[in-house]
Amino acid sequence: MSSGGLASALTLNNEVFMKKILLSSCAVFFLFTSVYADEELPPLPKGPLILTSATPAMQSPDYWIRRIPGAEKPVKTMDQIKHFNDEIKSMVPENIDVLKLDKTRPGKAVADQLQLEYSTLKNRKLFDAQDKVVPKSFFEDNIKPLVQIDQVPSKIKVKWGVATRATSVRALPTMFKMIEGQGDYEFDQLQFTLIKLWTPVAIYHTSSDGKWFYVQAPYVRGWVKAKDIAIFEGRDELKTRLKTGSSLVVTGESVRVFSDEGLKEVYQRPTMGTVIPMASSKTSEGPYPVWMPYRKEGGNVGLKKCFISRKSDVTKGFPVYSQANVIRQAFKLLGARYGWGGMYNGRDCSGFAHDVFLSFGIDLPRDSKQQAMVGTQLGYFEPFQNEAEKKAVLRSARPGITLMKMPHHQMIYLGTVNGQFYTIHSTWAERIGDDPKKDEKNRINQVVVSDLDLNGNSYISSLFDRIVSINEVD
């Protein structure tokens, strides 16, 4: 296979080998219900995919862990991680501790932000899912009345809630898809991200139809469906619920939560990094009992006792933060769908990195630009320059806990083999042509292992050439 080339077919042996590795995560992945329930999912390319100079053996976490001296050694203790999270919040303004926000907020700040987001999108040329231009009248007639900026009070009394399931955070109070270019149907410009089950939110505003809340979540602000938010009596009550008792951490791609102790009726499937309060930490037999929030009539929170099998991929508290464990977590997502901002219940590049590190209790920001600010900075670079310096940095970098950022892309470093640098990342496509107007590509649309020569035969050049920063999350 040529460098930067996409394997169009795999040998039978490779297919069998890869299917054994990925069977669990891929099978669970396709059971999810899309946030775009009425839309047919874009198909994943037939795979799993082996890209560039990667081999079947490289599709296993153990291949990379065996190459790292002291891979199981903890990088940080939990106390150090808590201090690290405080440092992240101080460095990254977008990373908000919702539980420390004031109980009131000046209305003008919220109204100004709503106006900015509305005007910015209204003034862009955007297309709908049928590739037709979204008219300005759509914003005036359908969106502006919902946002009701003129109804924001001068002083907002903040309400406090939690997400009762994974739910989209949107730039506007609508699930109407708006794309930047014709055919870019997978890249909804209104989609910010997904927030997970039990994510705390501060509620600032409500749409005129009552179906949307404008909220501040830990790393994003935007509109969420009101039906997915359960409201607590106040901030202190929410804080007490989230801080009291033991919790289970989802360390698999996802786990099944059951309504019944017999584990017959699936209630939800929370994803990697979700933290779920336990209903009792003393039980040593039977499934784990956990509290699941739900929205009562009127919007207030209710708690439902549910159950998780002890065979599920969960841990009591966070697992040890080590290079080996980070790589294991990353490979649990190998083959999982790419999803811009969490669309199709997938993960984009920064969402992939976010979930991997979140499963260790590290509050990595959601956006790749902010992720590149975290930890120890090993180097900043200009695209297509500093080749020798970049190589030297990567040779000394610690695999698993090192992030490599390009413009609009984020990757986790795996190590070097025979002079080639390798990464695991969630990526949408590989460019293969040298004509920007044709923009020829092969769809990848999933989490893959590749070397940094990927895209090297195209007009945009290789991953390596476009790296602009390297940082260790330590």
N, C-alpha and C positions, 0 to 999 in steps of 0.2 A: 504494500500500500504506500503511495507516495506521501511525503510529508504534507500535512494539512488536508489530506484527502479523507473523505467520509466513506467508510466501508459500506458498499451497496448490498453486500450479502455476507453472511457468516457461514463458516463450515458447520456441518451437523454437530461435530464434537464441541465446537465453541458454543453453539446454541444450547446444547445440553448442559454444559458447564455453567454458562451464565444463568440459565433458568433455575438451576439449583440454588445459586447465590441469591437471586432476586425474587424467587417465588413468593415469599411471605410478603415483602413490602409491596410488590406490584399487585398482588391479588387484593390486598386490603385497599390499595389506592383507588382501584376502579369501583369500589363499593360506595364511594362518597357521592353525595348529592351536590350538584353544582350550584353556586350562588346564582348562576344564570340558568334557572331551572328549565326554561322553555327553549334553550338554545342547544343545538347539537354540539358536543365537544369537538374541537379540532382534533383530528386523529394523531396519536403518537406514531412516529415512524416505526416500522417493524424493527425490532431489536431484541435484546439490549444491544447498544451500539458500542463497537470497539473502534476508537478514533486514533488517527495519526499513528504514532509508533507504540501506542499502548497494546498490551497483550492480555489474553484471558486471565493470566495469573495476577495481573495488576488490578483486577476487578474485586479483589478480596482485601479487606483491611489488614489482615495478618501479613500480607506481602510487604506492606509499608511499615507496619509496626516492628517487624523483625529487623528492619534496617536502621532503627533508631536506638542508640545506646540510652539506657535508662528511661525507656518510653513510658513505663508505668509510674514513674516518680511524680508525685503531686507537683503541679506548677504553682498552685495557690491553695491555702486552706480556706474554709468557709468564712472565717473572720477576715482573712485578707481579701476575699472576693467581695464581702460587704463594703470594706473600705474602698476597694477598686470601683465598685458601683457608685459610691459617693463621688469619686474623682471623675467618673464619666459624666455624671449629672452636672458637675461644676464646669466641665469642658464643653459639653454639648448642650446648648440651650434647648434643643428640641426634645431632649430626654427629660421629661417632667415627672416629678414625684407627685402623683395626683393626690395622695393622702396628706400632703403638706400644703396644698393650695388654700388660699383664703376662702372663707365661707361666703364672701360677697365679692363682686367684681364690677368695675366700672363698665356700664353698658356701651359707652362710646367705643372702647377698644374692641369689643365683640362686633358691634355694628360696622366698624371700619373694616374689620377682617372679612366679614360676610360680603360687604360691598366690593372689596378687592377681588375676592375669589369669583364672585358673580361676574364682575366686569371683565376680568381677565379672560374667562372662558367665553363669554359672549362675543368678545372682540377677536377671538381666534377663528380661523377657518377650519371647521371640524366637519366630519362626515358621520352619517349614521351607519348602522350595520348593513344597509343596502347600498352603501357607497354614494348616498345622496348628501349634498351639503345641508347641514343643519341651519335653517333660516334664523335670522335674528328674532323674528317674531315668535319662534318657539320659546326663546328665553323670556321675552316680555309677557307672553300669554300663559305659559305653563310653569316656568321656574320662579320668576320674580314674585308672583303672588304666594307661592309656597314659602319662600325665604322670609318674607315679610320683615324686611330690615327695619322699617319704620315702627315696628311693634316692639323692638328691643328696649326695655326700660333703661332709665338713666343709671340705676343701680340694680344689678342682677343678684338675686339670692340663689346661690348655686345649689343644685340638687346633686345627690351622689348615688351612683348605681354600679352595677356590674353587668358584664355581658353574660347572658344565659346560654350562649353558644358562640361558636366562631361566627363573626359577622363582619360585613364589609364596612369600611370607612370611606365615604364618598366626598367629592368636592362640592356636590350639589345634592339636594334631597330628591334623588331620582335614581332608578336603576337603568334608565335610558342610556344606551351605549353611545359614546362619542369617540371617534377615532381620528387620528391626525392625518393619515393618508389613506387613500383608497386601497382596500385590500388588507389593511393593518387591523383586521377584526379582533386580533388577540390582545390589542393594546388600548384598552379603554382609558381615555384621558381623565375620566372622572374617578377612576379607581385609585385610592391611595394605598390601602393595605387591608388585611384582615386582622382584627384583634381576636384574641383567644377567649375561650370560656373562662369566666371568673376575672377577666381584666377589669380593673376599676376605672370608672369614668366620672368626670365632673360635667354635669349637664348645664349648658349655658342658655340654650334657646330651643324652641320647638317650632316645627313647620305649621303652617296654617291649618292643615288637615289633621294634625296631631300624630302623623305616622312616622315622623322623623325627629330625632334629637340632634342638636349641634353640640358636640362634646369635645372635651380634652381627655385624651387617653395618655398612657405613659410616654409614647413617642410620636404621637400624631394627633392632629385636630381635624375634625370634619363631621359629616352627617352620618348617623347610623340609624337603622330601623328601630323605632321605639319598641316594637314588639320583642326585640332581642335584648332589651335592657330592663332589669328589675331594680327598683329604686329603694334605697335604704332610708331610714328615718333621718339620718344625718351622716356627716363625715366620720364622726367618732364611732358610730355604730358599725360603719363599713370597715374602719380600721381594725376594730376589735375582732370582727369576723375573720378578716384576712390574716391577722397576726396571731390568733389564738389556736393552739393545738398543733397536731402533726398533719403533714400533707403528703400526698403521693405526687410524684413528678412523672409525667409521661416521657419515657425515654425511647419508645418505639416510634415508628413513623406515625402511628395512631394506635389507640386502644379502644376496645368496646366497653362502654359503661352500660350496665343492665339495670332495668327497673326492678327486677326481682332477684331474690337471693339464690334462686335456682339457675340463674344466668340463662334465661330463655328469651327474654324480651330486650332487645337492644334499644337503649334510650338515646345515646349519642356516641360519637366517635371523636373525642378530642385528640389533637395532634401534638407532635413533639414539642416539649417545652411547657406544656400546660401544667399548672400547679392546682391540685384539687384537694380541698380540706377533707381530712378523714373524719368520719362520724365517731370513730373510736379507735384509739391506738393500742388498746389492750388485747384486741382479738388476735388469737394465734391460729385459729382454725377457720375454715370456710373462706369465702371471698372477702376482699377488703370492703368495708362499708365507707362510703364517701357521701358528702353533701353536694347536691347539685342545686343551683339556684333556678327558680322559675319566676315568671311574672304573673302575679295575681291579677284578678280583675281590678282595674283601677291603677295598676302599674307597680304596686308595692312588691317587695321581694318575698318569696316563700322559699323554703328549703325542703328538698325531697331527698330521703335517704335512698341511695342507689348502691350498686355493687360492681366491683372490678375483680376479675379472676386473679388469683395469685400467680397464675402462669403468664399473665400479661407482662409486657415489657414496660414495667414501671419500677420506681424505687421509692422507698421511704426517705424523704429528704433528697437532696441533690447528690448525684454520684461524684466520685473523686475527679477533680479537674486535672487531667494528665494528657500528654500528647497522644498516648495510646487510646484513651477513652474518647477524645475529640475525633480521632480518625474513625473509631468504631461508630460513633454517632453519625458522622458524615456519610458513611457507607450504608447505613440503614436507609438512607434516602436515595441511594443509587437507583436510577431508572424512574424515579418519581417525576411526575409531570411538572414542566415549567409553567408558571402562571404569573403574569404581570400583576403585581400588587395583590397576589393571592387569588387572582381569577381562576376559575375552574378548580378551586381548592388545591391549587398548585403553589409553587414557590418560585419567585424570580431569584436572581443571583444573590441579592442582599437578604431576601427572605430566607433563603437556604442557610446562609451564614448565621443569620439571626436565630433561627430555630436550633441550630446545632449548639451554639454557645448559650442560648437561653436554658437549655436542658441541664446546664451546670450552675444555673443561678446567676449568670453574667448578663447584665442588662445592656447587651450590645444594641446600639441604635438600629433603627429599621432601615435607614437610608445608607447607601454605600459611601457617600461623601463623608458622613459622620462616622461610619465604621472605620474609615481610614485614619481617623484622629485618635483612636483608642489605643492605649498601651504604649509600647516602645516603638518609636519611629526609627526604622532601619535605613530609610532612604526615600528622598523625593527625586523625581526624574522628569525630564522633558520627553514627550513621546518621540520615538525613533532616535534617541540619543542615549549616551551613557551606557552603552552595551557592556563594557568591561566592568563598570561599577555595579550594574545590576546583577551580573553573573556572580561577582564576588559576594554581594549581599545575600543572594539566594543560597550560595554554598554554605554560608554561616548561619542561615536562618533555621529556626526550629520547625520542622514539619508539623502539621496539625494545628498549631496555634498561630501560624503566620498567615496574614491576609495579603493578597496582591490586588491592587486596584488599578483598573483602566478607566478611561472616560466611559461612564455608563455600564460598568461591569465590575463584579467583585468575585474573587476566587480564593479557595483555601489551598495552601501549598502542601504537597505530599512528599516532595523530596526529589533527588536527582538519581538517574540511572544511566550509566554509560554516557555521561555528559549532557543528557537531556533532562530538562526540568519538567515536573509533572504537577498537575492540579486536579482537584475535584471541584466541580462547579455546576450550577444550574444555568443552562444556556438555551436559547431559542433556535439559533440557526448558525450554520457555518457559511461564510461567504467563499465562493469558489471562482468568481470571475474578476477580470480586471477592468470592467466597464461599469462605472457607478450608475449610469442610466439604466442598464439592464439589471443590475444588482442581483446577479445570479447567486442562488444559495441552496444548500441542502438543509432541510429541517432536522433539527436535533430534538428540541422541545422537551428536554428532560435533564436530570442530573447525570453527568458523565465524568469519566476520567479521560484526560487528554494531556499531551505534552503542550508546551507553550508555543509550538509552531502552528497550532490550529489557526486557520484563516491566512496562513502565510503565502498562499498562492493567489491572493485576491487583492483588490484595490485598497482594502483597508489595512492590510498587512497583519502580521502575526500577533498573537496575544502578548508575547514577550516584548515586541517592539513598542506596544502601546501601554505598557505598565507605567504608571505615574507615581505610585507610592507602594511601599512595603512596610507593614507594621506587625509586630508580635502582640497578641492579646495576652499580655502578662503583667 
